[in-house]
């Protein structure tokens, strides 16, 4: 319906970031929208996982056990290293002597460091590697790593279900929200931009949650477990390793601050580019007809360049985090290796403990590096979440009444009582309008473009809310009815036809899915659809594509009229319903619609005055006001605005056009 209203509406204020319908290449220079804070948006996104908390508990439990087993592994492997080292040293010592004698001999030879090292080792002189003990340790380590891997796989499987169910619910919430949004919201939103939020941004959220939640959980648990084990092995080396943490945090924060703005700009430009492409592709025929290919291509390249710069900046800046973290981790590794070697030489640590600690230091820096590498993905996902939350937070239409009224005796009497409406607060459109459409009567609405004709019928449907006054249907205020109940009583045939991807039969039965085959056939014969459908190879099973390109514009119009016939509404609205059909078919349709309108109230919006001569009441509108009303004959006799409009359409051009008003000529 926004397309019908657009022609009759006064210009409205565009929203930030570009509000032109369908996007438009004129939006190319719009600034990026301001983002919310990262923290609140991330917490809100994680809050959507709350319904899956039982599964999350299982995920966390599996992650804790898996990480614990993985963290114990290096300590066990360190014991294996000690067995090998002890065996190598023991073989070099004289057989038959004791460990104490070997230590005293080393001290006597002046090798105190070697003596201190031997004193900490459980060495048997003359004995090599204990293969049985080594095998037991290695098998134990293998079993731990295998179980840890299986638990991690199970955790990933559960987490995938959690994420996908959450995203499915998010999509459903957005779909429900869109159905609750008022029509003015869509008037201000480029369609491509809205589609980008519903598709691209939600997909990006899904990827972000899937890739970051598991790694963040395991990385944080790994860091915690590794820190504990490092302090168990050597508090001194543990403090040396922890020095890298605040340094890493500071570096990450400084880089993330700069990259977050770029990610917001990236997804904003993505939405604007989608809107621009959607508009250009939808109207590509007109673009070619008016020779605007170069301008459209230039606008596309300009917006594409903006998206390139934002994406490049976001990825490059956030990509600095990982090499910076690796550099800090390597510095920490060098310090630990040097200090650990000195402690082994002094006999204060075993070689296995140093080897295990070095492994832990790698395990410690690796999760931090992973978190840093995920920072760009996480920021991108939160930026997308902000854009989706903006849709979910948009003001909704006023809710239906808790105890709605009902039309007990539907007759189709419509009354406007002192109705006022404006799209923009400072631009009046309809002021203090009153009229009555009696049951069974046909009310034709004519006037120049922008007079408020389509707006009038949109107000009946409650696509927009009144500023003042009220509209009643059979004496019941339409605001006290449920919208579904109100709109279920109304059939609309618009100038811009809409057909969905499906068969002709399904399109006709759209407003009444339970209609029988006989009822469908009766509607198609009355509207002359049957005449051309029979000539199609698949007849009523012919599939119409989303754009309706395999049927002509006139045939699409006939299908929409048949759809209204089949719905049998008590109130009928025809907005230039015959504008796309030929003259002969129009005459036949006029007869068919006369039969359709015989027992119901009809509002007919028309620019061709020949189609509404037989209307019971003709309303001549100018600037939101009814300036004349009456029958065709009476209005011609009055020689007012309607007479001038009629003359502009049917009289021969005259040299002096001064008697015609510019607005009327424009019509």
C-alpha positions in Angstrom: 0.0 0.0 0.0 2.8 2.5 0.4 3.2 2.8 -3.3 -0.4 3.8 -3.7 -0.2 6.4 -1.0 3.1 7.9 -2.2 1.5 9.7 -5.1 -1.1 11.4 -3.0 1.0 12.2 0.1 2.9 15.3 0.9 6.6 14.9 1.4 7.6 13.6 4.8 10.8 13.9 6.8 13.3 11.3 5.8 14.9 9.2 8.6 18.6 9.3 9.3 20.6 7.2 6.9 18.3 7.7 4.0 14.6 7.3 3.9 13.8 7.5 0.2 11.5 4.7 -0.9 13.3 1.8 -2.3 16.7 3.1 -1.3 17.8 5.3 -4.2 21.1 6.4 -5.6 20.4 9.8 -4.2 21.2 8.4 -0.7 24.8 7.6 -1.5 26.2 10.4 0.6 24.2 9.8 3.7 26.2 9.4 7.0 26.3 6.1 8.9 23.9 5.8 11.8 25.2 6.2 15.3 25.6 2.9 17.1 24.7 1.9 20.6 27.3 1.0 23.1 29.0 -2.4 22.5 28.4 -3.7 26.0 24.6 -3.2 26.2 24.1 -4.6 22.7 26.2 -7.6 23.4 24.4 -8.3 26.7 21.1 -8.0 25.0 22.2 -10.4 22.3 23.3 -12.9 24.8 20.1 -12.4 26.7 18.2 -13.9 23.8 19.9 -17.2 24.7 18.0 -17.3 28.1 15.2 -19.7 26.9 18.0 -22.2 26.1 19.5 -22.1 29.6 19.1 -25.8 30.3 21.1 -26.6 27.2 23.5 -23.9 28.0 24.1 -25.5 31.4 24.9 -28.8 29.7 27.2 -26.9 27.2 29.1 -25.2 30.1 29.4 -28.5 32.0 30.8 -30.3 29.0 33.2 -27.5 28.3 34.4 -27.4 31.9 35.1 -31.2 32.0 36.7 -31.1 28.5 38.9 -28.2 29.3 39.9 -29.7 32.7 41.0 -32.9 31.0 42.9 -30.9 28.4 44.6 -28.8 31.0 45.7 -31.8 33.0 47.3 -33.3 29.9 50.5 -31.2 29.8 51.2 -31.9 33.4 51.0 -35.7 32.7 53.2 -35.2 29.6 55.7 -33.4 31.8 55.9 -36.5 33.9 56.6 -38.5 30.8 59.4 -36.0 30.0 60.8 -36.6 33.5 60.8 -40.4 33.0 62.7 -40.0 29.7 65.2 -37.5 31.1 65.7 -39.5 34.3 66.3 -42.6 32.2 68.9 -40.8 30.0 70.7 -39.4 33.0 70.5 -42.7 35.0 72.2 -44.6 32.1 75.1 -42.2 32.2 75.7 -42.8 35.9 77.8 -45.8 37.2 75.7 -48.9 37.9 75.6 -50.2 41.4 75.9 -46.8 43.0 73.1 -44.9 44.8 71.5 -41.6 43.8 73.1 -40.0 46.9 76.5 -41.2 45.9 76.0 -39.8 42.4 75.1 -36.4 43.9 78.1 -36.4 46.2 80.4 -37.3 43.3 79.1 -34.5 41.2 79.7 -32.0 44.1 83.1 -33.4 44.6 83.8 -32.8 40.9 82.7 -29.1 41.4 79.5 -29.5 39.3 77.1 -28.1 41.9 74.4 -27.3 39.4 74.3 -30.9 38.1 74.3 -32.1 41.7 71.3 -29.9 42.5 69.5 -31.2 39.5 70.3 -34.9 40.4 69.0 -34.3 43.9 65.5 -33.4 42.6 65.4 -36.4 40.3 64.2 -39.9 41.1 67.2 -41.5 39.3 68.5 -45.0 39.5 72.2 -45.1 38.4 72.9 -47.4 35.6 69.2 -47.8 34.7 67.7 -46.6 31.4 64.2 -45.4 30.5 61.4 -47.1 32.3 59.4 -48.1 29.2 56.5 -49.6 31.1 56.0 -46.5 33.2 56.4 -44.3 30.1 53.8 -46.3 28.3 51.3 -46.0 31.1 51.7 -42.2 31.3 51.4 -41.8 27.5 48.3 -44.0 27.4 46.8 -42.0 30.2 47.5 -38.8 28.4 46.0 -40.2 25.2 42.9 -41.3 27.0 42.5 -37.8 28.5 42.9 -36.1 25.2 40.5 -38.5 23.5 37.8 -38.0 26.1 38.3 -34.3 26.1 37.9 -34.2 22.3 34.7 -36.3 22.4 33.2 -34.0 25.1 34.1 -30.9 23.1 32.4 -32.4 20.0 29.3 -33.1 22.1 29.4 -29.6 23.5 29.7 -28.1 19.9 26.7 -30.2 18.8 24.5 -28.9 21.7 25.7 -25.3 21.1 24.8 -25.5 17.4 21.2 -26.4 18.4 21.1 -23.5 20.9 22.4 -20.9 18.5 20.2 -22.0 15.6 17.0 -22.2 17.7 17.9 -18.7 19.1 18.3 -17.3 15.6 15.2 -19.0 14.4 13.3 -17.3 17.2 15.0 -14.0 16.4 13.8 -14.3 12.8 10.3 -15.1 14.0 10.3 -12.1 16.3 11.4 -9.8 13.5 8.7 -11.2 11.2 6.1 -10.7 13.9 7.4 -7.2 14.6 7.2 -6.3 10.9 3.5 -7.3 11.0 2.9 -5.0 13.9 4.7 -2.0 12.5 2.6 0.8 11.1 2.7 1.7 7.4 4.5 5.0 8.0 7.5 3.0 9.2 7.8 1.3 5.8 7.3 4.7 4.1 10.5 5.9 5.7 12.6 2.7 5.3 14.2 1.8 2.0 13.1 -1.7 1.2 16.7 -2.9 0.4 17.9 -1.6 3.8 15.1 -3.4 5.6 15.7 -6.6 3.7 19.4 -6.3 4.6 18.6 -6.2 8.3 16.2 -9.1 8.1 18.5 -11.3 6.0 22.2 -10.3 6.0 22.4 -9.0 9.6 20.6 -12.0 11.1 22.8 -14.3 9.1 25.8 -12.5 10.4 24.5 -12.8 14.0 24.1 -16.5 13.5 27.7 -16.9 12.3 29.0 -14.7 15.1 27.2 -16.7 17.9 28.1 -20.0 16.3 31.8 -19.2 16.0 32.4 -17.1 19.1 30.3 -18.7 21.9 32.1 -22.0 21.8 35.6 -20.5 21.4 35.0 -17.8 24.0 33.7 -20.4 26.5 36.5 -22.8 26.0 39.1 -20.1 25.8 38.1 -18.5 29.1 37.9 -21.9 30.8 41.3 -22.8 29.4 42.8 -19.6 30.6 41.4 -20.2 34.1 42.6 -23.8 34.2 46.0 -23.0 32.8 46.5 -20.2 35.3 45.7 -22.6 38.2 48.2 -25.2 36.8 50.9 -22.6 36.3 50.7 -21.5 39.9 50.8 -25.1 41.0 54.0 -25.7 39.1 55.8 -22.4 39.7 54.3 -19.2 41.1 57.3 -17.2 39.9 56.9 -18.2 36.3 53.1 -17.8 36.6 53.5 -14.1 37.5 55.9 -13.7 34.6 53.3 -15.1 32.2 50.5 -13.0 33.7 52.3 -9.8 33.0 51.2 -10.3 29.4 47.5 -10.2 30.3 47.1 -6.5 31.2 49.3 -5.6 28.2 47.1 -7.7 25.9 43.9 -6.2 27.3 45.1 -2.6 26.8 46.2 -3.3 23.2 43.0 -5.1 22.4 40.8 -2.3 23.8 42.7 0.4 21.9 42.4 -1.4 18.6 38.7 -2.5 19.2 37.6 1.1 19.8 38.8 2.1 16.4 37.5 -0.9 14.6 34.0 -0.8 16.1 33.1 2.4 14.3 34.3 0.9 11.0 32.1 -2.2 11.5 29.0 -0.1 12.2 29.8 1.9 9.0 30.4 -1.3 7.1 26.9 -2.8 7.8 25.2 0.6 7.4 26.7 1.0 3.9 25.8 -2.7 3.1 22.2 -1.9 3.8 22.2 1.3 1.8 24.0 -0.5 -1.1 21.3 -3.2 -1.0 18.6 -0.6 -1.1 20.3 1.1 -4.0 20.7 -2.2 -6.0 17.1 -3.3 -5.3 15.8 0.1 -6.5 17.9 0.1 -9.7 17.1 -3.5 -10.5 13.3 -3.0 -9.9 13.2 0.0 -12.2 15.9 -1.1 -14.7 13.6 -0.6 -17.6 13.0 3.1 -16.7 16.6 3.6 -16.0 17.4 2.6 -19.5 14.5 4.5 -21.0 15.7 7.7 -19.5 19.3 7.0 -20.1 20.4 7.1 -16.5 22.7 4.1 -16.6 25.8 6.2 -16.0 24.3 8.0 -13.1 23.1 4.8 -11.5 26.5 3.2 -12.1 28.3 6.2 -10.7 26.1 6.2 -7.6 26.7 2.4 -7.2 30.5 2.8 -7.5 30.4 5.7 -5.0 28.5 3.7 -2.5 30.5 0.6 -3.2 33.7 2.6 -2.6 32.3 3.8 0.7 31.5 0.2 1.6 35.0 -0.9 0.5 36.7 1.7 2.7 34.6 0.9 5.7 35.1 -2.9 5.3 38.8 -2.5 4.6 39.2 -0.3 7.6 37.2 -2.6 9.9 39.1 -5.8 8.8 42.5 -4.2 8.7 42.2 -2.4 12.1 40.7 -5.5 13.9 43.2 -7.7 12.1 46.1 -5.9 13.9 44.9 -7.5 17.1 46.1 -11.0 16.4 49.7 -10.2 15.3 50.0 -7.9 18.3 48.8 -10.6 20.6 51.2 -13.1 19.0 54.1 -10.6 19.5 53.2 -10.2 23.2 52.9 -14.0 23.6 56.2 -14.7 22.0 57.9 -12.2 24.3 56.3 -14.0 27.3 57.5 -17.3 25.8 61.1 -16.2 25.6 61.1 -14.9 29.2 59.6 -18.1 30.5 62.1 -20.3 28.6 65.0 -18.3 29.9 63.8 -18.2 33.5 62.7 -21.9 33.4 66.1 -23.0 32.0 67.9 -21.2 34.8 65.6 -22.8 37.4 66.2 -26.3 36.0 69.9 -25.7 36.0 69.7 -24.6 39.7 67.7 -27.7 40.5 64.6 -25.7 41.7 62.4 -27.2 38.9 62.4 -30.4 37.0 62.7 -30.4 33.2 59.3 -32.0 32.9 57.8 -29.1 34.9 59.5 -26.6 32.7 58.3 -28.4 29.6 54.7 -28.5 31.0 54.9 -24.8 32.0 56.0 -23.9 28.4 53.1 -25.8 27.1 50.8 -24.0 29.6 52.2 -20.7 28.5 51.3 -21.6 24.9 47.9 -22.7 26.1 47.6 -19.5 28.0 48.5 -17.2 25.1 46.6 -19.2 22.5 43.1 -18.6 24.0 43.9 -14.9 24.4 45.0 -14.8 20.7 41.8 -16.6 19.7 39.7 -14.1 21.6 41.6 -11.3 19.9 41.1 -13.0 16.5 37.4 -13.2 17.3 37.2 -9.6 18.2 36.5 -8.4 14.7 33.8 -11.1 14.2 32.3 -10.3 17.6 32.1 -6.6 16.8 30.6 -7.3 13.4 28.0 -9.5 15.0 27.1 -6.9 17.6 26.9 -4.2 15.0 24.4 -6.4 13.1 22.5 -7.0 16.3 22.1 -3.3 16.9 20.6 -2.9 13.4 18.1 -5.8 14.1 17.3 -4.4 17.5 16.5 -1.1 15.9 13.7 -2.9 14.0 12.5 -4.7 17.1 12.5 -1.4 19.1 10.6 0.6 16.5 7.2 2.1 17.6 4.4 -0.3 16.8 0.9 0.5 15.6 -1.7 1.0 18.3 -2.8 -2.4 19.6 -6.3 -3.8 18.9 -8.8 -3.2 21.7 -8.8 -5.8 24.5 -12.6 -6.2 24.0 -13.2 -5.3 20.4 -16.6 -4.3 19.1 -18.4 -6.3 16.4 -20.6 -5.3 13.5 -23.7 -7.2 14.2 -25.6 -6.3 11.0 -23.1 -5.7 8.2 -24.5 -3.3 5.6 -21.5 -1.4 4.4 -22.4 2.1 5.6 -19.2 4.2 5.9 -19.2 7.6 7.6 -16.4 10.2 8.0 -17.1 12.5 10.9 -14.9 15.6 11.0 -11.8 13.7 10.0 -8.4 15.3 10.0 -5.1 13.7 9.0 -1.6 14.8 8.0 1.5 12.8 7.2 3.8 15.5 8.6 2.8 17.5 11.7 3.4 20.8 10.0 1.8 19.9 6.6 -2.0 19.6 6.7 -3.6 17.2 4.2 -7.2 16.4 5.2 -9.0 18.8 7.5 -12.4 18.5 9.0 -13.8 16.1 6.3 -17.2 14.6 6.7 -19.1 12.3 4.3 -21.4 9.3 4.3 -21.4 6.4 1.9 -24.7 4.6 2.0 -25.0 0.8 1.7 -25.0 -0.4 -1.9 -23.8 3.0 -3.2 -20.8 3.6 -5.4 -18.7 6.6 -4.2 -16.2 7.8 -6.8 -13.3 9.9 -5.6 -11.6 12.2 -8.2 -9.2 15.0 -8.1 -5.7 16.1 -9.0 -2.6 14.2 -7.8 -1.9 14.9 -4.1 -5.5 15.7 -3.3 -5.7 12.8 -0.8 -7.8 10.3 -2.7 -5.8 7.2 -1.9 -5.2 8.5 1.6 -8.9 8.6 2.1 -9.4 4.9 1.6 -6.2 4.0 3.5 -7.8 5.7 6.5 -10.8 3.4 6.2 -8.5 0.4 6.3 -6.6 2.0 9.3 -3.3 1.9 7.5 -2.9 5.3 9.2 -4.3 6.6 12.4 -6.5 9.8 12.4 -5.4 13.0 14.0 -9.0 14.0 14.8 -12.5 12.8 14.1 -13.6 9.3 13.5 -14.7 6.8 10.8 -17.5 4.4 11.4 -18.5 1.2 9.6 -22.2 0.5 10.1 -22.2 2.8 13.0 -19.2 1.2 14.8 -16.0 3.3 15.2 -13.3 1.4 13.2 -10.8 2.0 16.0 -12.9 -0.3 18.2 -12.7 -3.2 15.7 -9.9 -5.6 15.4 -7.9 -4.7 12.3 -8.2 -8.2 10.9 -12.0 -8.1 11.3 -12.1 -4.6 9.7 -9.9 -5.5 6.8 -11.6 -8.9 6.3 -14.7 -7.0 5.3 -12.9 -5.0 2.7 -11.8 -6.0 -0.8 -9.1 -3.9 -2.5 -8.0 -3.8 -6.1 -5.1 -1.5 -6.6 -3.5 0.2 -9.6 -0.2 -1.5 -8.8 -1.0 -5.2 -8.9 0.7 -7.7 -6.5 1.0 -11.4 -7.3 3.0 -13.9 -5.4 5.1 -16.8 -6.7 2.4 -19.5 -7.2 -0.2 -20.8 -9.6 -3.0 -18.6 -11.0 -5.5 -20.6 -9.0 -3.6 -19.9 -5.7 -3.3 -16.2 -6.5 -7.1 -15.9 -7.1 -7.9 -17.8 -3.9 -5.5 -15.8 -1.8 -8.2 -13.9 0.0 -10.4 -17.0 0.5 -8.3 -20.2 0.6 -11.3 -22.4 1.4 -13.1 -21.4 -1.8 -14.4 -24.3 -3.9 -13.4 -24.9 -7.5 -16.8 -23.9 -8.7 -16.6 -20.6 -6.8 -13.2 -19.9 -8.3 -14.4 -20.6 -11.8 -17.5 -18.4 -11.3 -15.2 -15.5 -10.2 -12.8 -15.9 -13.1 -15.7 -16.1 -15.7 -17.2 -12.9 -14.2 -14.0 -11.1 -14.5 -12.9 -12.5 -17.9 -9.9 -14.2 -16.5 -11.1 -17.6 -17.7 -10.9 -16.3 -21.3 -7.1 -15.9 -21.3 -6.2 -18.6 -18.8 -7.7 -21.3 -21.0 -5.2 -20.4 -23.7 -2.2 -21.0 -21.4 -0.5 -24.5 -21.6 -1.0 -25.3 -17.9 -4.3 -23.3 -17.5 -5.0 -22.4 -13.9 -1.9 -24.4 -12.8 0.3 -21.9 -14.6 2.9 -20.7 -12.1 3.4 -17.0 -12.0 6.8 -15.9 -11.0 7.4 -13.3 -8.2 7.4 -10.4 -10.7 4.5 -11.7 -12.7 6.6 -11.4 -15.9 4.9 -14.3 -17.6 1.6 -12.6 -17.8 0.8 -9.1 -19.2 0.0 -6.1 -17.0 -3.7 -6.3 -18.0 -3.9 -10.0 -17.2 -2.3 -9.4 -13.8 -5.0 -6.7 -13.2 -7.7 -9.1 -14.1 -6.4 -11.7 -11.7 -6.4 -9.2 -8.8 -10.0 -8.2 -9.7 -11.0 -11.9 -9.7 -9.4 -12.2 -6.3 -11.6 -9.4 -5.0 -14.7 -11.0 -6.6 -14.0 -14.3 -4.9 -13.5 -12.7 -1.4 -17.1 -11.3 -1.5 -16.4 -8.3 0.7 -19.0 -6.0 2.2 -16.9 -3.0 1.3 -15.1 -2.7 -2.0 -12.2 -0.3 -2.8 -11.1 0.1 -6.4 -8.0 2.3 -6.9 -7.6 2.7 -10.7 -8.5 -0.9 -11.0 -8.9 -0.9 -14.8 -5.9 1.3 -15.6 -3.9 -1.6 -17.2 -6.5 -3.2 -19.4 -7.6 -2.4 -22.9 -10.7 -0.3 -23.7 -12.9 -3.3 -24.7 -12.0 -5.3 -21.6 -12.5 -2.2 -19.5 -16.1 -1.9 -20.8 -16.7 -5.6 -20.0 -15.1 -5.2 -16.5 -17.3 -2.2 -15.8 -20.3 -4.3 -16.3 -18.9 -7.1 -14.1 -17.9 -4.7 -11.4 -21.4 -3.1 -11.5 -22.8 -6.5 -10.7 -20.2 -6.9 -7.9 -21.0 -3.5 -6.5 -24.8 -4.0 -6.6 -25.2 -5.1 -3.0 -22.1 -3.5 -1.3 -20.6 -0.1 -0.8 -17.8 0.8 -3.2 -15.2 3.4 -3.2 -13.7 4.0 -6.7 -10.6 6.1 -7.2 -10.3 7.1 -10.8 -8.4 9.5 -13.0 -10.4 8.5 -16.2 -13.7 10.1 -15.6 -15.4 7.9 -18.2 -15.2 5.0 -15.7 -17.3 6.7 -12.9 -20.1 8.4 -14.8 -22.7 6.0 -13.2 -21.4 6.4 -9.6 -24.1 7.3 -7.1 -21.9 10.0 -5.6 -18.8 11.7 -6.9 -16.4 13.4 -4.6 -14.2 16.1 -6.1 -11.2 16.5 -3.8 -8.5 19.3 -3.8 -5.8 19.6 -1.2 -7.5 17.1 1.2 -10.9 18.8 1.1 -14.1 17.8 -0.7 -14.8 20.8 -2.8 -17.8 19.3 -4.7 -20.0 16.3 -4.5 -22.9 15.0 -6.4 -23.8 13.0 -9.5 -21.9 13.2 -12.8 -24.7 15.2 -14.4 -25.1 17.6 -11.5 -21.4 18.3 -11.2 -21.1 19.0 -14.9 -24.0 21.4 -14.6 -22.4 23.2 -11.7 -19.5 24.1 -14.0 -17.0 24.0 -11.1 -13.8 22.0 -10.4 -15.2 18.8 -11.7 -16.4 20.4 -14.9 -12.9 21.8 -15.5 -11.3 18.4 -14.8 -13.8 16.8 -17.2 -13.1 19.4 -19.9 -9.4 18.9 -19.5 -9.8 15.2 -20.4 -12.5 15.2 -23.1 -12.5 18.7 -24.8 -10.3 19.5 -27.8 -7.3 21.6 -27.0 -7.9 25.3 -27.2 -5.5 28.1 -27.8 -6.2 29.8 -24.5 -5.7 27.4 -21.7 -6.1 30.0 -19.0 -9.4 28.6 -17.7 -7.8 25.4 -16.7 -6.2 25.1 -13.2 -2.6 23.8 -13.2 -3.5 21.0 -10.8 -6.4 19.9 -12.9 -4.3 19.8 -16.1 -1.7 17.8 -14.2 -4.3 15.1 -13.6 
